[in-house]
Amino acid sequence: MAATFYAQQSANRRNSVILALAVVVLLGILGFAIGYALTGDPVGAVGTTIVALVVGFLMSIASYFGGDKLVLAASGAKPVDETTAPQLMNVVREMTIAANVPMPRVYLIEDSAPNAFATGRDPEHASVAITTGLLQKLDREELQGVIGHELAHVRNLDIRFTLLVGVMVGSIALLADFFLRFTFWGGGRRSRDRDSGGGGLQAVLFVVAIVLAVVAPIAARLVQLAVSRQREYLADASSVELTRNPAGLERALAKIATDKEVLEVANRATQHLYFTNPIKKFEERSNSMFATHPAIVDRINRLRELTGERPLDPADVAALTDLT
């Protein structure tokens, strides 16, 4: 069991880092291609690449200090304490001790759909938000599994990691949009007319830059989603490490997956933060191609691997894949 557990953790961390580096490399390649296409000069292309990376860094800093407040406000989360939510605070406190992280700020979202998320820039500035539906529909062991998962996101610095990747993906989209608009209004043609020093190579890279400007944002978004899914697997495994009870987390996943309530405050910008994808298949806003979470069946089967149990049988799979 231990070997399988730590193997899962190591593989998920390694895959996440590789995917995050892929986003940074993609931003650099796009910046270089656009720079060379517009200037025909390798030095100018390097300058554009540096500017793109610096802009991405500055956007990361801005989100680093203010992103959590925006997410909590958009979700309608209200702070609670021991007097207003004693059981929830007790579970959060015992899980923070197990995870060896500071006590986060705890919030409640008035919504009957069971779900939760963690946000913040680091363990010292973390917040955990739980819906009222989660408290009403889960027993204590299941609640421990969910809170353990969210505090694992805090301990593993997922809240910072996914923020960085998200901002880099946004930088790619902004850079691509700027170049396409510039080209559409004739800027690219005028630039080539003024400076033909790049010759045929500049013309080729101009076409490459246009293709990259179209494809790169989509590719970056897909990589971001893959990072998100890897971090969910890692948080599940870490929750089992904290609670020593994979059954509680497995039951929580199954209950939330089959719950038909819709989490109204969730949207495509925040859905990746939640314990499970809050947007159900039957909702118009859903899009299976851009799934932010692994399939519930896969998450449960990975938990079962930790204890040597057999995978879910076809009937259980059918029930869990109906709504999620």
N, C-alpha and C positions, 0 to 999 in steps of 0.2 A: 504493500500500500504506500509506504513512504517513498519508495523509488518512483512509483507512478505519479504521486502527488508532486514531488519536486521536479520531475521531468516535465509535467504539464506547466508548472510555473516558469521554468527556464525557457521552454519552447515559446510560450506566449510573450515573455519579455523580449526574447530575441527577435521574434517576428514583428513585434510592435516597433522596435528600434529600426529594423530594416525598412519597414514601411514608412516611418517618419522621415528617414534619410532620403527615401525615394521622392517624397514631396519636395524637400529642400533642393535636391538635384534637379527635379523637374522645373522648379522656379528659376534656378540658375541657367539651365539650358534654354528656357524660353527667353530669359533676359538677354542672353548672349545672341541668340538667333535674331531677335528684334533689333538689338543694337547694331549688329553687322548689316542687317537688311536696310537699316535707315542711314547708316554712315559709310558703309563699305570699308570700314577701318577696324582691325582687330582691337586696337586700343580703345576705340569708342565702344565696341561691343563689350569689352571687359568693364568699362565704366557703367554701362547700362546694367550689366549683371550685378555690380556692386550696389547700384542705386536700388534695384529690385529687392535685394536681400536686406538692405538697410531699412527700406520702407516696411518690409515684412516684420523686421525686428521692432520698429517703432510702434507698429500696430499691435504687436504682441505685448509690449509694455503697457499700452493703454488698456487693453483687455485684461491684462494681468491684475491691475489694481481696481478695475470697476466692473468687470464682467459678471461677477457673482451677484452683485446688487441688482443689476438689470434682470438677471434670470429669476431671482426671488420675487422681484416686483411684478414681472410679467406673469408669474405663476400664481400670484395672489397669496403667497405664503405669509403666515402670521407667526411671530415668535411665541413659544410656550416655555414653561418651566415646571418645577416639581409640583407646584400647587394646581396648575391647570391640566397637566398630563403626567401624572405620577408614574404610571406603568411604563409609558414610552420613555420617560427620562431615566427610569431605572434600567431598562434594557440597553439604552444608548450608553449609559455610564458603565455597565459591566462589559460591554463590547469595546469601549475605549480602553479599559484596563487590559483586556485581552490583546488588543491591537497595539498597546503602548503608544497611544497618541493622545494629545490634549482633548479635553471635552469640547466637541463642536457646538456651535449654536444650533438649536433645534427649532424647526418650524412645522406648522401644520397647514395643509391645503384643504379647504372645505370642498371635498369632492368624493362622491361615493365609489368612484373607480379606484381599486387598490393599486398603489404604485408609490415610488419614492425616488429621490435622487440626492446626490451630494455635489457640492460646488465649493469654490474658493480657490485661492492661489497656493496654499500649502496647509499642512496639518494645524498650524497655529492660527490660521484664518479660514477655517473650514465651516461649512454649514450643511446640515442634513435636513431635508424636507420630506415629510410623509403625508400622504393623504389620509383623511378621516376614514375612508373606505378600507385602507390597509389595516388600521387599528381595529375596525369592527369585524373584519372577515378572517383575520389570521389569528391563530393561537400563539402562545408565547414562544414556543420553539420555532415556529415559522417566522415570527417577527424577528427573532434573534438572527435567523439566517439572512433575512433581508438587510437588517441593520449591519450585520457583519460584512455583507457584500458592499454596502455603501462606505463603511469605514475602511474596507480594503482599498477602495478607490482613493480614499484620502491617504492612507498609509503608503500605497504604491505610487503616489503622486500622479495618478491618472487625471485628476482634476486640472493639473498643470500641463501634463503631457498632451491631452486631447485639445486643450486650449491652444497650445503652440501649433499643433498640426492644423487646427481649424483656421487660425489666422493665416498660416502659410497658404492654405487652400484659397482663402479669400484674396490673398495677394496675387496669386496666379490668375484668378478670375478678373481682378481689377486691371492687371497688366495686359491680359489678353483683350479685354474690352477696350482699353485705351488704344491699343495697336490697331484693332479692327476698325474702330471709329476713325482713327487717323488715316488709315488706308482708304476707307470708304469716301472720305472727303477730299481725297487726292493728295494727301500729304506724302504718302510713300512714293508716288510718281514724281512729285516735284523734288523730293530728296535725291532720287536716282538721277534726275536730269541735272541737278547742280553738281553732283560728284559721281563721276563714272569710274573712279579709281579702282573700285572693287571689281569691275568688269563682270564677266559671266558668273563668277562665284557669288557676287552680291545678288545678282538676279535669282540664282538658285536658292540662296538663303532667304531671299524675300518670299519666295513661294513656300519654302519650308516654314518660315515664321508664320505665314498665314494659316497653314495647316495646323501648326502647333497651337496657335491662338484659338483655334476651334476645338481641337482635341484635348489640349492640356487641362482646361478646367474640368472636363468630364472625367479624365483619367485621375486628376488630383482628388476629385470628390469620391471616386471609387476607392482610391487608396485610403482616404480618410475614413470611409465606412469600414474598410478592412481593419484599420487600426482600432476603431471602436469595438468591433466584434472580438478582436484579440484581447482587448482590455476587459471585456465582459467575461470571457473565459477565465482570465487571470483572477478577477475579483471573485468569481464563483469558487475557484480552488482556494483562494485566500480565506474566504468566509468559512469554508470547511476547516481550515487550519485553526481559525479563531474559535469556532463553536464546537469542534469535534463531533459534529452531528450533521452529516450530509442529508439525512432524511428530512430534517426541518426545512432546509433550503429547497430540496426537491419538491416537497409538498407545497411550499410557497409558490414556486414556479408554476406548478400545475394549477393551483387555485387561481392565480392571477391570469394565467393563459386562457382559462375557460370562463373567466368572468366577462359578462356581456356589457358592463357599464363602459361608457365612453368618457375619457378624461378630456374635458372640454378645454382646459387651459393649455394643453400641450399643442405644439405645432412642429413643423419640420425643422425649425431652427433649434428647438430644445429637446426634440424627441430622443436624441442620442444620449442625453444625460440620465434618463430614467432607468430603473431596475429592469423592466421589460419594456419593449416598444409600446408606447401608449396609444399608437394609432393602429386600429384593428383593420383586418383585411376588408371588411365590409364597408369601411368608411371611404368616401369619395377622395379624401386627401391622402390615402395610402398609395404606396408605390413599391412593389416587391423588389424591383431592380435596385432601389436605393435603400435596402434594409440596413438599419443602424445596429441591429442586434442579431446574434446567432439565433437559429431556430430553437424554440423551447425544447424540442425533442433532442437536439444535439446537446444542449446544456445539461439536460437531465441524464442522458446517456454518459456524458463525461463524468458526472458525479457518481454514477453507478460503477464506472471503471475504477474509481478510487476504492470502493469496497468489494470489488470482484463480483458484483451482481450482474445478472444478464440484462441486455438492453430491453427497452420497452417493447411489449408485444404489439402486433398490428392494431388491435382494438384501441389500446391506449394512444398510439401514434395518431390514429384517425381522430380521436377526441381532442387531442392537443393541437392538431394542425387545422382544425375547423375554423378557428377565429384568429389565430396569431400568424 
